[in-house]
Amino acid sequence: MKKHIAPLTQGLTGRLRIPGDKSVSHRSVMFSALGSTPVRITNFLHAADCLSTVACMKALGADVQMVNDTELIVTGHGLHGLQEPACILDAGNSGTTLRLLMGLLAPQPFLATFTGDASLSKRPMGRVIKPLSQMGAKIVGRKDNTLLPITVCNPGKKLHGMTYESPVASAQVKSAILLAGMFADAPTTVVEPVTSRDHTEKMLAAFGVPTEKKGTAVTICPVADDAYVAPASIEVPGDISSAAYWLVLASLVPGSRLVLENVGTNITRTGILDVLEAMGANIVRENVRTSGGEDAADLVITAAKLHGTTFGKDLMPRLIDEIPAIAVAALFAEGDTVITGAGELRVKETDRLQAIADEWNKVAPGSVEAGEDSLVIHGGTPVQCAEARSYDDHRMAMSLAILGAAGQGVIIDRPDCVNISYPVFYDTFQSFMG
Ligand code: S3P
């Protein structure tokens, strides 16, 4: 099946409620499943990735009641109450499900085997297996313990606390180690090259588990059973990674004035706002508040003339998932945009660095040059309607959709992958088509 996206003929106006944050939704279910009292989770992201986490936590013994699409009640059996799954745990397309659960299950006294889809089966897992093994975990996987399928089989020994200098700035790696560290025999510290998103640290605090941050280092201490206390409820803020498509499109299409309601604005996630503002975008924060321990705001975007910019590795963890959307803004901006230190894009749901170069060059020939960890985007390159590949990668599909809408249209193959993080994306899109 292919999706034809027509050019937008009018600006984006009105108000739009952004679906729940994917990272926070995953964590809300996992952490609630370690409590012993019911947790009501609201504004949960009802999308394939988060449903993979729900299925895994059920297989591990948690009780999950869906009240409706975006509200659920999760009840666990205590910090040591996870049960050996009777089936293989399927993480689907979700790196967050797999990597965080490896950390959570590494200390548990039972065996668990993970599988995932074709994309996840190619993504590097050594970055989590290696540090967990250094803590004493027993984990085996394909290709010398680097790829799915993966089995975690702790004979019941306590893991050792340690200090780990992570070569990558990755919240999934950091979170996996911190979760394992809760069950270790001594404090565990993760040091990152640049601080990654801190939803794990923030949410653990709401469960009575403190972490200590010094520079780019985060430390967690072993957690006593009675110290882990689930909150009665968790409200998930809207996902700035989903808001990204509308931030860019409304900036580009003349006549737009759009209000995005309830967007999570955790500082470890707002790199896209900094970059778009540096490009000349007009974004105003209103109704600034906290939502479930996370910063949130309504974002008001008015169309503006954008110009190229330059950014690199220090900003990367704060906008890593938004690079495809930013690359759309860059294509329609005046002048070049230079992005460096973006090697992590090569190990996302697809090699997004190459995918951006290949697909943008179909729609706007000669517009993008990809280096090993960099992109140069020549803004203002003429665009045409073309057929482009999503690579079954949700963020590629949505970015191509806004590229077509801001330009001359686009035909996207395998468009349904948006279900991974934003199932109502095309419906919302249609509502702007007039
Ligand atoms: C995520 C962390 C990031 C991000 C992913 C979600 C998380 O991955 O790209 O979409 O929820 O922790 P890395 O940790 O690999 O950077």
Boltz pocket constraint, residues with backbone or C-beta under 6 A from the ligand:
constraints:
  - pocket:
      binder: B
      contacts: [[A, 22], [A, 23], [A, 24], [A, 95], [A, 96], [A, 169], [A, 170], [A, 171], [A, 172], [A, 173], [A, 175], [A, 196], [A, 197], [A, 320], [A, 321], [A, 344]]
      max_distance: 6.0
